[in-house]
Amino acid sequence: MTTIAFSDDKSPSQALGYAGGAITVLIWATWFLVTRHSAATPLGSIDIGLIRFGIPALALSPVWLRTGLLPKGLPLHLLAIMVCGSGAVFFLLTTLAIHSTPAASSGILLGGSMPLATALIGVALFGERPDGTRIAGLVAIVAGVLILLTHSLADASLPWTNFVLLPAGALLWASYTHAFRRSGLTAVQASALIAVWSFLIMGTLALVFGISLPQASLPEIGLQALSQGLLSGLVAMVAYGTAVRRLGGTQAAAFTALTPVLATLGGGFLLGEAIGIVEISAAVITGIGVALSTGIAARR
């Protein structure tokens, strides 16, 4: 077992950080679509979770075997927050909601709520004070979510529980972001530990509740392995951590402004979901709000 070296992992080159942010947001948008599609397959949340965390846990096994499951120097509460915030608990909660939510709506409710939740945690726990630009962005996010909420409740197209589950998932991810920034872990180390602990949790649930993987076709399993395991579980986790370390939290978070818009367009063109002026307006307003809430347009 080795001791974690606490470092900000600074680099004079920002190109890798920008690439990490762009890769992350593209994979996130695809993740919404593939997770939504899985509702029409025999695969359940536990099955997909085994794929989601099993592949990166195996691929990054040299990392977590070297650091140990409980690395020295890493507070247990930070590890627990990271595993819950971006691992098994986050995955099960959001997958349950996304299965009954159009990709456009889930992109707004989850992706749009992330910067709001992050800002609230920063203000409440770490004494951060957002400037006028960030406040305007947060107001825009709330406006976009309220537009979707009003429209959806009017025609009863979405279960009301999803308006709780997806923002709760955003709160978990925001908690993970703050914990990761204070953990001293590198992006690869954090990804490895989150994957292996989440896989152990999913394995325990599989023993208790069973699995339905044998009932799924090989193409369906292959799609989930590519999107969930390789891209979302491995590449996006490392890319997101890299963007935060190379650019800082503010600039890295700016890339998430594209997620609601891409999820909306993808849901319409790839899944055949209905997209009207309300969904488009909510996605654009939320996307602008996310960009502003990062402070990228603020005068320094």
Residue frames relative to the residue before (quaternion, step in Angstrom):
aa qw qx qy qz dx dy dz
M 1.0000 0.0000 0.0000 0.0000 0.00 0.00 0.00
T 0.1968 -0.7968 0.5634 0.0944 3.57 -0.85 0.95
T 0.4799 -0.6504 0.5081 0.2975 3.52 -1.29 0.37
I 0.4610 -0.6828 0.4926 0.2803 3.57 -0.91 0.91
A 0.2959 -0.7331 0.5857 0.1790 3.56 -0.94 0.90
F 0.3003 -0.7788 0.5260 0.1631 3.55 -0.50 1.18
S 0.2030 0.7769 -0.5586 0.2080 3.54 -0.59 1.21
D 0.4511 -0.6780 0.5117 0.2737 3.56 -1.20 0.56
D 0.3413 -0.7846 0.4725 0.2113 3.58 1.31 -0.02
K 0.1628 0.8201 -0.5296 0.1433 3.59 0.91 0.93
S 0.0515 -0.7800 0.6230 0.0270 3.55 -1.17 0.54
P 0.4862 -0.6679 0.4664 0.3163 3.60 -0.98 0.75
S 0.6843 0.4563 -0.2836 0.4931 3.57 1.17 -0.46
Q 0.2418 -0.7882 0.5530 0.1201 3.57 -0.84 1.04
A 0.4519 0.7216 -0.4401 0.2853 3.57 1.26 -0.26
L 0.6557 0.5154 -0.3185 0.4507 3.57 0.96 -0.83
G 0.6327 0.5389 -0.3237 0.4522 3.55 1.08 -0.72
Y 0.6619 0.4903 -0.3054 0.4778 3.57 0.94 -0.86
A 0.6364 0.5177 -0.3277 0.4686 3.57 1.01 -0.78
G 0.6433 0.5280 -0.3207 0.4522 3.57 1.01 -0.82
G 0.6583 0.5075 -0.3102 0.4613 3.58 0.97 -0.82
A 0.6653 0.5011 -0.3047 0.4620 3.58 0.94 -0.89
I 0.6490 0.5114 -0.3150 0.4669 3.58 0.95 -0.86
T 0.6440 0.5452 -0.3243 0.4276 3.57 0.92 -0.89
V 0.7175 0.4574 -0.2800 0.4446 3.58 0.71 -1.02
L 0.6232 0.5266 -0.3456 0.4635 3.61 1.05 -0.64
I 0.6699 0.4819 -0.3001 0.4785 3.58 0.95 -0.84
W 0.6205 0.5425 -0.3476 0.4470 3.60 0.98 -0.75
A 0.6582 0.5047 -0.3178 0.4595 3.58 0.90 -0.88
T 0.6518 0.5012 -0.3061 0.4799 3.59 1.02 -0.79
W 0.6154 0.5660 -0.3393 0.4310 3.58 1.05 -0.79
F 0.6120 0.5391 -0.3511 0.4599 3.60 0.98 -0.75
L 0.6972 0.4891 -0.2776 0.4446 3.57 0.86 -0.99
V 0.6906 0.4705 -0.2878 0.4677 3.59 0.86 -0.93
T 0.6382 0.5121 -0.3306 0.4702 3.61 1.00 -0.73
R 0.6334 0.5157 -0.3178 0.4815 3.56 1.02 -0.82
H 0.6539 0.5206 -0.3056 0.4561 3.60 0.97 -0.87
S 0.6301 0.5739 -0.3435 0.3945 3.61 1.00 -0.75
A 0.5262 0.6374 -0.4125 0.3829 3.60 1.22 -0.32
A 0.6940 0.4622 -0.2654 0.4841 3.59 1.20 -0.54
T 0.6340 0.5038 -0.3273 0.4870 3.59 1.28 0.20
P 0.6279 -0.5388 0.3875 0.4066 3.62 -1.22 0.18
L 0.5321 0.6588 -0.3991 0.3517 3.58 1.23 -0.31
G 0.2228 -0.7704 0.5851 0.1203 3.55 -0.89 0.97
S 0.7358 -0.4230 0.2908 0.4418 3.55 -1.31 0.07
I 0.6485 0.5104 -0.3279 0.4598 3.59 0.99 -0.76
D 0.6271 0.5369 -0.3356 0.4537 3.58 0.98 -0.81
I 0.6923 0.4646 -0.2766 0.4779 3.56 0.85 -1.01
G 0.6275 0.5478 -0.3371 0.4387 3.56 1.07 -0.71
L 0.6181 0.5337 -0.3421 0.4649 3.58 1.04 -0.74
I 0.6597 0.4837 -0.2980 0.4919 3.56 1.05 -0.79
R 0.6524 0.5591 -0.3094 0.4076 3.54 0.88 -1.04
F 0.8055 0.2820 -0.1374 0.5028 3.59 0.84 -0.95
G 0.5753 0.6105 -0.3821 0.3878 3.58 1.16 -0.43
I 0.6621 0.5173 -0.3124 0.4433 3.57 0.94 -0.88
P 0.7150 0.4132 -0.2917 0.4827 3.66 0.72 -0.86
A 0.5955 0.5590 -0.3743 0.4391 3.62 1.09 -0.61
L 0.6695 0.4764 -0.2892 0.4910 3.58 1.04 -0.79
A 0.6782 0.5054 -0.2983 0.4423 3.57 0.87 -0.96
L 0.7668 0.3390 -0.1735 0.5168 3.59 1.02 -0.79
S 0.2806 0.7968 -0.4958 0.2012 3.58 1.22 0.36
P 0.6197 0.5310 -0.3843 0.4317 3.67 0.92 -0.58
V 0.6359 0.5410 -0.3285 0.4416 3.57 1.14 -0.66
W 0.7537 0.3860 -0.2413 0.4741 3.60 0.67 -1.05
L 0.5751 0.5461 -0.3897 0.4681 3.59 1.19 -0.31
R 0.6678 0.4922 -0.2985 0.4718 3.57 1.10 -0.68
T 0.7247 0.4179 -0.2497 0.4876 3.61 0.93 -0.86
G 0.4057 -0.6734 0.5038 0.3580 3.56 1.10 -0.72
L 0.5995 -0.5851 0.4089 0.3620 3.56 -1.18 0.49
L 0.7537 0.2003 -0.1217 0.6141 3.57 1.23 -0.56
P 0.1695 -0.8389 0.5076 0.0997 3.59 0.29 1.23
K 0.5068 -0.6254 0.5021 0.3162 3.53 -1.11 0.74
G 0.7799 0.3254 -0.2491 0.4730 3.56 -0.99 0.84
L 0.6606 0.4603 -0.3114 0.5047 3.57 1.26 -0.18
P 0.3952 -0.7260 0.5052 0.2480 3.63 -0.53 1.09
L 0.5469 -0.6517 0.4186 0.3178 3.56 -0.92 0.90
H 0.6479 0.5288 -0.3447 0.4264 3.60 0.96 -0.73
L 0.6271 0.5144 -0.3485 0.4698 3.61 1.08 -0.59
L 0.6359 0.5161 -0.3257 0.4724 3.59 0.99 -0.78
A 0.6594 0.5083 -0.3100 0.4591 3.59 0.92 -0.88
I 0.6506 0.5104 -0.3174 0.4641 3.60 0.97 -0.82
M 0.6617 0.5059 -0.3125 0.4567 3.60 0.95 -0.82
V 0.6646 0.4997 -0.3073 0.4628 3.59 0.94 -0.88
C 0.6864 0.4533 -0.2841 0.4927 3.58 0.96 -0.83
G 0.7141 0.5158 -0.2682 0.3901 3.56 0.85 -1.00
S 0.8127 0.1420 -0.0887 0.5581 3.60 1.05 -0.60
G 0.6540 0.5311 -0.3058 0.4435 3.56 1.29 0.01
A 0.8837 -0.0319 0.0106 0.4668 3.53 -1.00 -0.90
V 0.6879 0.4795 -0.3034 0.4526 3.60 0.79 -0.95
F 0.6417 0.5163 -0.3138 0.4724 3.58 0.93 -0.91
F 0.6779 0.5114 -0.2983 0.4357 3.57 0.86 -0.97
L 0.6868 0.4832 -0.2956 0.4554 3.59 0.81 -0.95
L 0.6573 0.5226 -0.3068 0.4481 3.57 0.95 -0.86
T 0.7332 0.4292 -0.2466 0.4662 3.58 0.77 -1.01
T 0.6200 0.5424 -0.3522 0.4442 3.60 1.03 -0.70
L 0.6155 0.5500 -0.3367 0.4531 3.58 0.99 -0.82
A 0.7104 0.4483 -0.2600 0.4763 3.59 0.90 -0.89
I 0.6640 0.5228 -0.3137 0.4328 3.60 0.90 -0.90
H 0.5890 0.5929 -0.3685 0.4071 3.60 1.08 -0.64
S 0.7773 0.2763 -0.1622 0.5414 3.60 1.11 -0.55
T 0.6491 0.4819 -0.3130 0.4984 3.58 1.23 0.42
P 0.4882 -0.6459 0.4887 0.3250 3.64 -0.85 0.84
A 0.6293 -0.5764 0.3659 0.3713 3.56 -1.09 0.72
A 0.6258 0.5474 -0.3447 0.4358 3.59 1.00 -0.78
S 0.6985 0.4704 -0.2712 0.4662 3.57 0.87 -0.96
S 0.6654 0.4932 -0.3153 0.4633 3.58 0.92 -0.82
G 0.6140 0.5520 -0.3465 0.4453 3.58 1.07 -0.69
I 0.6794 0.4752 -0.2815 0.4831 3.56 1.02 -0.81
L 0.7128 0.4773 -0.2703 0.4372 3.57 0.79 -1.04
L 0.7293 0.3846 -0.2336 0.5153 3.59 1.05 -0.71
G 0.7325 0.4275 -0.2420 0.4713 3.57 0.65 -1.13
G 0.6784 0.4961 -0.2921 0.4564 3.57 1.01 -0.77
S 0.6800 0.4996 -0.2913 0.4507 3.56 1.12 -0.62
M 0.5234 0.6804 -0.4031 0.3171 3.59 1.17 -0.48
P 0.7134 0.4260 -0.2966 0.4707 3.66 0.71 -0.88
L 0.5993 0.5522 -0.3609 0.4534 3.58 1.12 -0.61
A 0.6718 0.4881 -0.2911 0.4751 3.57 0.91 -0.93
T 0.6366 0.5330 -0.3252 0.4526 3.57 1.00 -0.82
A 0.6618 0.5065 -0.3008 0.4638 3.56 0.96 -0.89
L 0.6574 0.5177 -0.3160 0.4470 3.58 0.93 -0.86
I 0.6448 0.5016 -0.3185 0.4809 3.58 1.01 -0.80
G 0.6486 0.5315 -0.3173 0.4429 3.56 0.96 -0.86
V 0.6763 0.4830 -0.2876 0.4761 3.57 0.98 -0.86
A 0.7287 0.4695 -0.2518 0.4303 3.57 0.82 -1.04
L 0.8059 0.3150 -0.1404 0.4813 3.58 0.91 -0.92
F 0.8111 0.2838 -0.1239 0.4962 3.58 1.01 -0.73
G 0.5250 -0.6969 0.3813 0.3055 3.56 1.26 0.34
E 0.3441 0.7411 -0.5106 0.2676 3.59 1.14 0.47
R 0.1683 -0.7850 0.5912 0.0763 3.57 -1.09 0.73
P 0.2661 -0.7889 0.5313 0.1565 3.62 -0.27 1.21
D 0.4167 -0.6948 0.5265 0.2576 3.56 -1.09 0.73
G 0.7672 -0.3914 0.2504 0.4421 3.56 -1.32 0.00
T 0.6395 0.5352 -0.3309 0.4417 3.58 1.01 -0.79
R 0.6707 0.4889 -0.2974 0.4718 3.56 0.92 -0.88
I 0.6323 0.5249 -0.3366 0.4598 3.57 0.99 -0.78
A 0.6338 0.5229 -0.3260 0.4676 3.59 1.00 -0.83
G 0.6477 0.5218 -0.3159 0.4565 3.56 1.00 -0.78
L 0.6561 0.5049 -0.3082 0.4686 3.56 0.97 -0.85
V 0.6179 0.5297 -0.3388 0.4721 3.58 1.07 -0.72
A 0.6488 0.5146 -0.3141 0.4644 3.59 0.99 -0.84
I 0.6210 0.5351 -0.3407 0.4604 3.60 1.02 -0.76
V 0.6584 0.5021 -0.3043 0.4710 3.56 0.89 -0.94
A 0.6411 0.5287 -0.3231 0.4529 3.58 1.01 -0.84
G 0.6655 0.5071 -0.3089 0.4522 3.59 0.93 -0.87
V 0.6624 0.4933 -0.3028 0.4756 3.56 0.97 -0.84
L 0.6522 0.5150 -0.3178 0.4565 3.59 1.00 -0.79
I 0.5983 0.5506 -0.3586 0.4585 3.59 1.08 -0.70
L 0.6800 0.4760 -0.2804 0.4821 3.56 0.89 -0.96
L 0.6409 0.5402 -0.3222 0.4400 3.56 0.96 -0.88
T 0.6739 0.4983 -0.2938 0.4596 3.57 0.87 -0.96
H 0.6727 0.5009 -0.2924 0.4595 3.56 0.92 -0.93
S 0.6931 0.4907 -0.2817 0.4466 3.57 0.88 -0.94
L 0.6732 0.4835 -0.3032 0.4702 3.58 0.95 -0.81
A 0.5941 0.5880 -0.3628 0.4119 3.57 1.14 -0.58
D 0.7911 0.2425 -0.1464 0.5422 3.59 0.99 -0.79
A 0.4257 -0.7441 0.4324 0.2795 3.59 1.31 0.30
S 0.2940 0.7956 -0.4843 0.2147 3.58 1.05 0.74
L 0.7723 0.2778 -0.1546 0.5500 3.58 1.19 -0.44
P 0.4996 -0.6148 0.5032 0.3452 3.59 -1.06 0.65
W 0.5172 -0.6627 0.4352 0.3223 3.58 -0.89 0.83
T 0.5710 0.6123 -0.3836 0.3898 3.57 1.14 -0.54
N 0.6145 0.5737 -0.3547 0.4093 3.59 1.10 -0.62
F 0.6191 0.5290 -0.3414 0.4694 3.56 1.22 -0.45
V 0.6443 0.4444 -0.3178 0.5352 3.54 1.35 0.01
L 0.6897 0.5132 -0.2903 0.4203 3.57 0.85 -0.99
L 0.7065 0.4685 -0.2888 0.4450 3.61 0.82 -0.92
P 0.6523 0.4603 -0.3370 0.4992 3.65 0.90 -0.67
A 0.6005 0.5398 -0.3635 0.4647 3.60 1.11 -0.59
G 0.6246 0.5244 -0.3273 0.4773 3.57 1.09 -0.72
A 0.6291 0.5274 -0.3271 0.4680 3.57 1.06 -0.76
L 0.6327 0.5264 -0.3231 0.4672 3.56 1.05 -0.77
L 0.6316 0.5232 -0.3280 0.4689 3.58 1.03 -0.75
W 0.6730 0.4916 -0.3022 0.4627 3.58 0.91 -0.93
A 0.6274 0.5275 -0.3358 0.4641 3.59 1.02 -0.76
S 0.6342 0.5224 -0.3255 0.4679 3.58 1.03 -0.78
Y 0.6281 0.5283 -0.3251 0.4698 3.56 1.04 -0.79
T 0.6461 0.5367 -0.3269 0.4331 3.58 0.90 -0.90
H 0.6768 0.4760 -0.2931 0.4790 3.59 0.89 -0.91
A 0.6571 0.5082 -0.3165 0.4580 3.60 0.97 -0.83
F 0.6539 0.5179 -0.3184 0.4503 3.59 0.94 -0.86
R 0.6544 0.5218 -0.3180 0.4454 3.59 0.92 -0.86
R 0.7430 0.3854 -0.2120 0.5045 3.59 1.14 -0.58
S 0.5358 0.6705 -0.3850 0.3394 3.59 1.26 -0.06
G 0.3736 -0.7216 0.4984 0.3022 3.58 1.07 -0.67
L 0.5022 0.6508 -0.4243 0.3796 3.59 1.26 0.01
T 0.4468 -0.6190 0.5557 0.3293 3.53 -1.24 0.41
A 0.6846 -0.4792 0.3458 0.4267 3.58 -1.27 0.28
V 0.6721 0.4960 -0.2974 0.4625 3.59 0.96 -0.85
Q 0.6487 0.5173 -0.3228 0.4554 3.60 0.96 -0.84
A 0.6621 0.4991 -0.3076 0.4667 3.58 0.92 -0.90
S 0.6515 0.5206 -0.3143 0.4536 3.59 0.93 -0.88
A 0.6570 0.5194 -0.3088 0.4507 3.57 0.96 -0.86
L 0.6923 0.4759 -0.2853 0.4613 3.59 0.84 -0.93
I 0.6414 0.5126 -0.3257 0.4688 3.58 0.98 -0.80
A 0.6626 0.5194 -0.3083 0.4428 3.59 0.94 -0.88
V 0.7201 0.4530 -0.2811 0.4442 3.59 0.73 -0.99
W 0.6598 0.4876 -0.3206 0.4734 3.61 0.94 -0.76
S 0.6545 0.5039 -0.3136 0.4683 3.60 1.00 -0.77
F 0.6312 0.5225 -0.3362 0.4643 3.58 1.04 -0.73
L 0.6290 0.5234 -0.3338 0.4679 3.58 1.03 -0.74
I 0.6392 0.5101 -0.3217 0.4772 3.59 1.02 -0.77
M 0.6724 0.4923 -0.2947 0.4677 3.58 0.91 -0.91
G 0.6310 0.5353 -0.3307 0.4539 3.56 1.04 -0.75
T 0.6374 0.5171 -0.3213 0.4724 3.57 1.03 -0.77
L 0.6558 0.5009 -0.3072 0.4739 3.58 0.96 -0.85
A 0.6319 0.5357 -0.3318 0.4512 3.58 1.04 -0.74
L 0.6437 0.5176 -0.3193 0.4646 3.59 1.03 -0.75
V 0.6916 0.4765 -0.2732 0.4690 3.57 1.06 -0.76
F 0.8232 0.2684 -0.0995 0.4903 3.59 0.78 -1.07
G 0.4900 -0.6679 0.4358 0.3520 3.59 1.21 -0.24
I 0.3034 -0.7384 0.5743 0.1812 3.54 -1.36 0.14
S 0.2870 -0.7483 0.5704 0.1798 3.56 -1.30 0.29
L 0.2584 0.8025 -0.5007 0.1964 3.59 1.20 0.41
P 0.6539 0.5241 -0.3493 0.4192 3.66 0.89 -0.75
Q 0.6580 0.5187 -0.3179 0.4437 3.62 1.16 -0.48
A 0.6235 0.5500 -0.3380 0.4410 3.60 1.23 -0.31
S 0.5085 -0.6440 0.4814 0.3082 3.54 -1.18 0.64
L 0.6395 -0.5456 0.3835 0.3825 3.55 -1.22 0.47
P 0.6380 0.5156 -0.3550 0.4484 3.65 0.93 -0.71
E 0.6472 0.5124 -0.3269 0.4602 3.60 1.00 -0.77
I 0.6518 0.4962 -0.3114 0.4817 3.57 0.97 -0.85
G 0.6449 0.5321 -0.3182 0.4469 3.57 1.00 -0.81
L 0.6327 0.5299 -0.3263 0.4609 3.58 1.03 -0.81
Q 0.6805 0.4748 -0.2886 0.4777 3.57 0.91 -0.90
A 0.6256 0.5383 -0.3445 0.4474 3.58 1.01 -0.75
L 0.6736 0.4916 -0.2925 0.4681 3.57 1.00 -0.85
S 0.7573 0.4078 -0.2200 0.4601 3.57 0.72 -1.09
Q 0.7528 0.3995 -0.2185 0.4753 3.56 0.76 -1.07
G 0.7667 0.4072 -0.2180 0.4458 3.56 0.68 -1.09
L 0.7701 0.3755 -0.2041 0.4736 3.55 0.64 -1.12
L 0.7677 0.3825 -0.2108 0.4689 3.58 0.70 -1.09
S 0.7664 0.3667 -0.2146 0.4818 3.61 0.56 -1.14
G 0.7420 0.4469 -0.2420 0.4372 3.56 0.76 -1.03
L 0.7799 0.3135 -0.1619 0.5169 3.59 1.06 -0.68
V 0.7645 0.3984 -0.2295 0.4518 3.57 0.44 -1.22
A 0.7036 0.4724 -0.2862 0.4469 3.61 0.78 -1.01
M 0.6351 0.5323 -0.3415 0.4436 3.60 0.99 -0.76
V 0.6787 0.4630 -0.2859 0.4932 3.57 0.93 -0.87
A 0.6544 0.5215 -0.3182 0.4455 3.60 0.97 -0.84
Y 0.6469 0.5178 -0.3201 0.4593 3.59 0.98 -0.83
G 0.6679 0.4946 -0.2982 0.4695 3.56 0.91 -0.90
T 0.6374 0.5292 -0.3215 0.4586 3.56 1.04 -0.77
A 0.6453 0.5234 -0.3207 0.4547 3.57 0.98 -0.86
V 0.6536 0.5094 -0.3150 0.4628 3.58 0.96 -0.85
R 0.6905 0.4811 -0.2845 0.4592 3.59 0.90 -0.89
R 0.7311 0.4405 -0.2479 0.4583 3.62 0.91 -0.87
L 0.7893 0.3219 -0.1539 0.4998 3.59 0.97 -0.84
G 0.4610 -0.6136 0.4913 0.4119 3.54 1.10 -0.70
G 0.6696 -0.5492 0.3285 0.3770 3.56 -1.16 0.55
T 0.6442 0.5585 -0.3339 0.4020 3.58 0.96 -0.84
Q 0.7348 0.4147 -0.2480 0.4760 3.57 0.70 -1.05
A 0.6299 0.5358 -0.3449 0.4440 3.58 1.00 -0.73
A 0.6640 0.5164 -0.3066 0.4453 3.57 0.96 -0.85
A 0.5521 0.6361 -0.3958 0.3660 3.60 1.13 -0.53
F 0.6063 0.5838 -0.3564 0.4056 3.58 1.09 -0.64
T 0.6048 0.5833 -0.3720 0.3944 3.61 1.08 -0.57
A 0.4709 0.6793 -0.4420 0.3485 3.60 1.24 -0.19
L 0.6642 0.5218 -0.3011 0.4427 3.57 1.14 -0.57
T 0.5366 0.6854 -0.3935 0.2957 3.60 1.14 -0.57
P 0.6939 0.4589 -0.3195 0.4537 3.67 0.70 -0.89
V 0.6490 0.5213 -0.3241 0.4494 3.58 1.01 -0.79
L 0.6825 0.4820 -0.2875 0.4682 3.59 0.89 -0.94
A 0.6424 0.5164 -0.3273 0.4621 3.59 1.00 -0.77
T 0.6353 0.5278 -0.3265 0.4597 3.59 1.04 -0.76
L 0.6847 0.4730 -0.2844 0.4759 3.58 0.85 -0.96
G 0.6646 0.5084 -0.3088 0.4521 3.58 0.94 -0.83
G 0.6336 0.5327 -0.3341 0.4507 3.58 1.00 -0.76
G 0.6853 0.4838 -0.2865 0.4628 3.56 1.04 -0.74
F 0.7609 0.4076 -0.2113 0.4585 3.56 0.78 -1.04
L 0.7740 0.3674 -0.1924 0.4785 3.61 0.98 -0.77
L 0.7755 0.3114 -0.1731 0.5213 3.59 1.04 -0.71
G 0.4580 -0.7158 0.4287 0.3068 3.59 1.26 -0.06
E 0.3680 0.7338 -0.4958 0.2833 3.58 1.17 0.47
A 0.5324 -0.6400 0.4537 0.3181 3.54 -1.08 0.77
I 0.0518 -0.7819 0.6212 0.0037 3.54 -0.91 0.98
G 0.0528 -0.8064 0.5889 -0.0078 3.55 -0.65 1.15
I 0.7437 -0.3920 0.2902 0.4572 3.51 -1.31 -0.08
V 0.6128 0.5575 -0.3561 0.4323 3.59 1.10 -0.66
E 0.6789 0.4856 -0.2967 0.4639 3.59 0.86 -0.95
I 0.6585 0.5070 -0.3103 0.4615 3.57 0.96 -0.89
S 0.6564 0.5124 -0.3111 0.4581 3.58 0.93 -0.91
A 0.6634 0.5041 -0.3076 0.4596 3.57 0.91 -0.92
A 0.6548 0.5152 -0.3160 0.4537 3.59 0.97 -0.83
V 0.6770 0.4897 -0.2961 0.4628 3.59 0.91 -0.92
I 0.6643 0.4996 -0.3080 0.4628 3.59 0.89 -0.93
T 0.6613 0.4954 -0.3077 0.4717 3.57 0.96 -0.85
G 0.6423 0.5326 -0.3208 0.4483 3.58 0.97 -0.83
I 0.6492 0.4943 -0.3079 0.4892 3.58 0.97 -0.86
G 0.6511 0.5267 -0.3129 0.4480 3.56 0.98 -0.85
V 0.6371 0.5194 -0.3317 0.4630 3.57 0.99 -0.81
A 0.6534 0.5156 -0.3172 0.4546 3.58 0.94 -0.89
L 0.6802 0.4836 -0.2892 0.4687 3.59 0.91 -0.87
S 0.6620 0.5387 -0.3155 0.4148 3.56 0.97 -0.88
T 0.6024 0.5579 -0.3659 0.4381 3.60 1.18 -0.37
G 0.4481 -0.6983 0.4484 0.3324 3.57 1.23 -0.41
I 0.3602 0.7616 -0.4810 0.2427 3.58 1.24 0.21
A 0.7242 0.4116 -0.2447 0.4962 3.60 1.15 -0.59
A 0.4769 0.6891 -0.4350 0.3294 3.57 1.27 -0.01
R 0.4580 -0.6594 0.5195 0.2924 3.56 -1.10 0.69
R 0.2747 -0.7724 0.5539 0.1457 3.57 -0.78 1.04
